[in-house]
Amino acid sequence: MDKLRAYLNSLSPEDREAFAKRCGATVGYLRKAMSVGQQLGEGLCLRIGIESMGNVQPEDLRPDVDWQYMRAALANPAQAATENVAVQGA
């Protein structure tokens, strides 16, 4: 969350609000999540990565998530679903 905090602090108040809105959140929500150590959802982490132009990576926010798998699943959902079924059936 340190990278997100630094990124938000680098923005003007207007840009900070616009960034949070593009991510589907509010600045207040992001600040509160950072202050209490709340885990952000995977979708929000991906949006933050995109909207920050890579300055804050999803891996920075949620190192517990397999982001390589998530990105592959988003790129090819049918293949990911098939692989997931095969893993569960094993």
Beta strands, then each sheet from edge to edge (+ up, - down):
end
